[in-house]
């Protein structure tokens, strides 16, 4: 048995009048990518200078206006990257780079050295504030912790004053915020703000990180609402989030914290970062997009984001990753496939409004196509098979025909122990139903329309088991006439249960296809199809193809 007794529940916030549960997200937050700092420092092999440049340019193209480029005092690579961006004028005018620094004098000064010549920059100051960090790691009292933050904030002001050519913005994080007493978190943030004295025209950033995710997302939302209501200079600060994913709920925590009043979100693409990672910023942005709100980030080519992420980080995206995974727009279940097929058909009546079961967004919106939406395996049903044939080959099978064919594809997948490709499915359809010519083959036919007579007669020349034969028959149409001719020749009884036809375009030529369902005298059901550039001939071929199943 797992030893659960050594753990203690996280204390909830006492907030009977909390407001955030009644709020909704109506606009995108300010986004800040920390891929090249928090994400990069957590890699087994951190990105080199060239990889960081490529990643930075991708983030800019995606639409990020605030990008944390590193911890310049931590290593030569980090310092050189900042210098490379600045000296080569690689930072667009509408993008602000952010750098991280501990509240230690030599680190702060080194950080400002890295920013010389920048047009704009955010200097992100932090120190640990949680009870565990204060007691176990640093041995500092609350006042000593506040003094450390304030001294760092004062030194940042002094260093910024020496570089009037750069427009600086200041950010403070009480690291391990979620393990800090909330009144103390507010107190230390207010002490830093009293040093910086932000204004509505030049705001500071108070970043409240769940450095370690310790409770359910609603608790983080309560903490953010508490701070939003108690921080000074509220109209002059951006309250920012930086949620980690230790409990696997960073995205939910971030969304609830936005409801609680946060203005800004720090995160990484695909949730990269220390331990279980950060908030997946793409996931949050796409969630907002799915609600009809402009996310202000562009993921119209999501596979490009996957490609650059996997190449830069040397990690892989799960096939079930929301929005970006290779299988997230794919259904194998028969009932899901049928619902998707019907939903896609219904979309023709309201193309301006996306409503398809099991697909929260249109895959086309992120650069995917409809080909892999339905994949056929042993769990699939008739709807999935029908969808594949409709979407890829313009074939619209009658319902009973779909059911009969699904038993064939299910058996194929079972035997092969893998899913079937559209080509596999089409090949199986042709092999089992279309233009069957053995043992009976239609060579030529002559239709005889009799004057003042409703019936039609047919004279058909055929090959039967290698021998030439001629059969004749009458009916209320040429299809019926051929059926009667076959019945008389082979002494069988057939009833046409269903007959459909339509034109199809597959390849370069437009052809007709006919489907027929025939019952024999014992109640057996048989299905066949015929194709031709001539609609009448396709129907006759369908009859022959189906008959061959009865007389074989």
C-alpha positions, -999 to 999 in steps of 0.1 A, spaced: 0 0 0 12 35 -8 22 55 23 -2 84 19 0 93 56 32 114 52 14 140 31 -9 168 42 -38 184 24 -32 219 10 -53 244 30 -80 260 10 -86 298 8 -114 311 30 -132 332 4 -170 329 7 -175 358 -16 -152 348 -44 -161 363 -78 -142 343 -103 -166 314 -108 -191 337 -124 -167 352 -148 -159 343 -184 -128 348 -206 -137 374 -232 -102 383 -246 -67 369 -248 -43 378 -220 -9 393 -226 13 363 -236 49 359 -226 69 329 -239 95 315 -215 106 287 -238 141 300 -241 146 304 -204 124 281 -183 120 257 -212 156 258 -223 172 254 -188 152 222 -183 166 204 -214 192 176 -212 210 194 -240 201 232 -239 197 250 -272 228 264 -288 229 300 -302 217 291 -337 188 270 -323 178 298 -300 178 323 -328 156 301 -349 132 295 -320 131 332 -312 122 341 -348 95 315 -348 80 329 -316 80 364 -331 63 350 -362 37 333 -340 28 366 -325 45 368 -291 51 404 -281 70 395 -249 97 368 -249 119 358 -220 152 352 -238 172 338 -208 191 343 -176 220 363 -190 241 360 -158 238 322 -157 261 313 -185 281 327 -214 256 312 -239 227 331 -223 247 363 -222 259 360 -258 223 353 -270 211 386 -256 240 404 -271 234 387 -305 198 398 -306 206 434 -297 238 439 -317 223 424 -349 190 444 -345 170 411 -345 143 423 -320 113 438 -338 101 472 -325 69 457 -312 86 429 -293 100 433 -258 126 409 -246 126 398 -210 156 386 -188 155 369 -155 177 378 -125 179 368 -88 179 395 -62 217 395 -59 238 426 -68 264 410 -91 237 391 -110 216 422 -115 246 442 -128 256 414 -152 220 413 -164 220 450 -173 253 446 -191 236 421 -214 209 446 -223 231 475 -234 217 491 -266 183 474 -263 154 496 -273 130 480 -247 134 453 -221 117 437 -191 139 429 -162 124 401 -142 134 400 -105 127 371 -82 134 357 -48 119 327 -29 91 335 -5 75 302 6 76 290 42 96 259 31 122 280 12 125 305 39 129 279 67 148 251 50 168 266 21 177 302 31 170 304 68 155 339 64 127 356 83 98 373 66 115 407 70 148 395 57 130 381 27 113 414 21 146 433 25 162 411 -1 134 418 -26 134 456 -19 172 459 -22 170 441 -56 142 464 -68 162 495 -57 193 483 -75 173 476 -107 161 512 -106 197 525 -102 210 503 -131 181 513 -154 188 550 -147 223 545 -162 208 534 -195 184 561 -205 184 549 -241 165 518 -231 129 518 -221 128 494 -191 98 476 -176 101 458 -143 87 425 -132 87 409 -98 80 372 -89 77 359 -53 90 325 -63 71 296 -48 41 319 -45 17 290 -40 36 279 -9 36 314 6 11 328 30 -11 350 9 -9 381 32 29 378 31 29 374 -7 9 406 -10 31 424 15 63 416 -3 49 425 -37 36 458 -24 70 466 -9 86 461 -43 59 482 -60 65 510 -35 101 511 -48 92 511 -85 60 533 -82 44 522 -115 18 543 -133 -11 535 -156 11 547 -185 41 527 -174 30 495 -157 50 470 -137 44 433 -137 37 412 -106 41 376 -116 25 351 -92 40 316 -101 28 282 -90 65 273 -90 53 239 -77 17 231 -84 4 222 -49 -34 222 -51 -64 220 -73 -68 248 -99 -96 265 -80 -72 272 -51 -48 290 -75 -77 311 -88 -86 320 -52 -50 331 -45 -49 352 -76 -83 369 -68 -70 376 -33 -39 393 -46 -58 412 -73 -80 427 -46 -52 435 -22 -22 446 -43 -14 483 -44 -13 502 -77 -38 477 -93 -44 500 -123 -7 503 -128 3 467 -128 -2 436 -149 -9 406 -127 9 377 -144 6 339 -141 34 313 -144 18 279 -136 38 247 -134 22 214 -141 32 191 -112 -4 180 -107 -11 180 -145 -36 209 -143 -15 239 -153 -38 248 -182 -69 246 -160 -52 266 -133 -42 293 -157 -77 296 -172 -93 298 -138 -67 324 -127 -76 345 -158 -112 344 -146 -98 356 -112 -84 388 -127 -49 380 -141 -39 400 -171 -9 381 -184 3 345 -189 38 331 -190 42 297 -205 59 275 -231 49 258 -263 37 223 -255 43 228 -218 81 224 -218 99 232 -185 112 220 -152 99 186 -139 64 183 -155 67 216 -173 49 249 -175 15 259 -187 12 249 -223 6 283 -238 -5 269 -272 -32 248 -254 -45 279 -235 -45 300 -267 -63 273 -287 -89 269 -259 -96 306 -262 -98 303 -300 -123 274 -297 -146 298 -279 -147 323 -308 -122 347 -293 -91 359 -311 -61 343 -292 -37 368 -307 -13 340 -315 -11 323 -348 -12 285 -349 -26 281 -384 4 258 -392 5 238 -360 27 211 -375 54 238 -380 53 245 -343 57 208 -336 86 205 -360 106 234 -346 98 223 -310 110 187 -315 141 198 -334 151 224 -309 143 205 -277 150 170 -289 117 159 -273 86 145 -289 50 156 -289 25 130 -277 1 118 -305 -27 127 -280 -15 162 -273 -44 187 -275 -47 204 -309 -12 193 -321 -11 156 -316 -11 134 -347 -42 115 -335 -63 143 -319 -85 148 -350 -89 111 -356 -118 87 -347 -115 49 -347 -148 42 -329 -176 34 -352 -202 55 -334 -178 85 -333 -171 81 -370 -208 80 -379 -214 111 -359 -185 130 -375 -197 120 -410 -232 133 -403 -218 164 -387 -196 171 -417 -226 166 -440 -247 190 -419 -220 216 -421 -230 222 -457 -260 240 -444 -241 264 -421 -205 266 -432 -200 298 -412 -205 280 -379 -184 249 -369 -205 222 -353 -192 187 -357 -194 160 -330 -161 150 -314 -142 178 -332 -141 209 -311 -123 229 -339 -120 225 -376 -86 208 -383 -82 230 -413 -78 260 -389 -45 246 -377 -32 235 -411 -44 199 -410 -67 183 -435 -97 159 -433 -79 128 -445 -70 113 -411 -102 123 -393 -116 88 -397 -93 58 -396 -106 23 -400 -96 -6 -376 -115 -35 -361 -134 -11 -338 -148 10 -367 -183 8 -381 -201 15 -413 -202 52 -408 -164 55 -408 -160 34 -440 -187 54 -457 -169 87 -447 -136 75 -462 -152 65 -495 -172 97 -496 -144 121 -488 -116 104 -508 -134 87 -537 -168 104 -541 -187 71 -534 -220 73 -515 -229 38 -504 -265 31 -494 -270 23 -457 -274 -15 -460 -244 -15 -484 -223 3 -458 -232 -23 -432 -223 -52 -454 -190 -36 -464 -181 -28 -428 -180 -65 -419 -154 -69 -446 -132 -40 -435 -134 -51 -398 -123 -86 -407 -94 -72 -428 -82 -49 -399 -85 -78 -374 -64 -101 -395 -37 -75 -403 -36 -61 -367 -35 -25 -380 -58 2 -393 -66 4 -430 -56 32 -453 -81 49 -477 -64 30 -505 -69 -3 -487 -106 4 -482 -111 15 -518 -93 -16 -531 -114 -39 -509 -146 -22 -521 -136 -27 -557 -125 -63 -552 -157 -73 -533 -184 -55 -552 -174 -37 -584 -178 -51 -620 -175 -88 -610 -171 -109 -641 -170 -145 -630 -186 -168 -635 -209 -146 -656 -197 -117 -678 -218 -93 -698 -203 -89 -733 -229 -68 -751 -266 -61 -749 -295 -49 -769 -325 -31 -754 -358 -36 -772 -385 -11 -765 -418 -24 -778 -444 0 -793 -475 5 -771 -460 -18 -744 -448 -7 -710 -422 -35 -706 -387 -34 -719 -369 -64 -733 -332 -72 -733 -311 -95 -753 -277 -99 -737 -247 -118 -749 -226 -132 -720 -197 -155 -712 -205 -181 -686 -175 -201 -674 -158 -195 -707 -187 -203 -729 -207 -178 -749 -244 -177 -741 -274 -154 -750 -301 -146 -724 -333 -127 -729 -359 -113 -706 -386 -86 -700 -393 -62 -672 -406 -27 -664 -371 -14 -670 -338 -26 -684 -325 -36 -649 -356 -56 -642 -354 -72 -677 -318 -84 -671 -328 -98 -637 -357 -118 -653 -333 -131 -680 -308 -143 -654 -336 -159 -633 -349 -179 -663 -315 -190 -675 -302 -201 -641 -335 -211 -625 -332 -189 -595 -354 -163 -579 -341 -127 -573 -357 -96 -559 -342 -61 -563 -344 -46 -528 -325 -14 -535 -310 3 -565 -290 36 -565 -268 54 -589 -247 85 -591 -218 101 -610 -184 101 -594 -151 117 -601 -121 96 -593 -90 102 -614 -93 121 -646 -126 108 -659 -161 112 -647 -180 79 -645 -213 65 -632 -216 40 -604 -246 19 -596 -253 0 -564 -277 -29 -561 -290 -50 -533 -307 -83 -543 -325 -109 -521 -327 -145 -532 -355 -169 -524 -339 -179 -491 -338 -144 -478 -301 -140 -484 -289 -105 -492 -263 -98 -519 -246 -65 -528 -228 -54 -560 -218 -24 -579 -210 -15 -615 -192 14 -631 -191 28 -666 -191 61 -685 -227 51 -694 -252 51 -666 -273 22 -681 -243 0 -685 -231 7 -649 -265 -6 -637 -263 -38 -658 -228 -44 -646 -240 -40 -610 -267 -67 -616 -241 -91 -631 -216 -84 -603 -243 -92 -576 -257 -122 -595 -222 -138 -595 -224 -139 -557 -256 -160 -560 -247 -184 -588 -210 -188 -580 
